[in-house]
Amino acid sequence: MFSFTGAAGASTDQVLGGLLTDALSWHWIFLINLPIGLVTPAVVLSACPPTAGPVSRPAPMPSAPHPSPPPAHRRQAALHKRAA
């Protein structure tokens, strides 16, 4: 659903924007963009409840060993330590 919305918006917006600017002028894009830009923050703020108190964070997870080999200078240092 999310990918369809993005793909549909990306394809139709360019066509509608081109038609609007060809038929009228580029100044008319503000007829669409300004109301959306003014209404969106109000909708988001009304839809999202305020947080009460501090947000709990999950405990940090130990990192897994990295699957790639260490850099060459670390390999060389390890080899020299073993030889000494």
Secondary structure, DSSP 8 states (H G I E B T S, - for coil): -HHHHHHHHHHHHHHHHHHHHHHS-GGGHHHHHHHHHHHHHHHHHHHS----S-------------SS---HHHHHHHHHHHH-
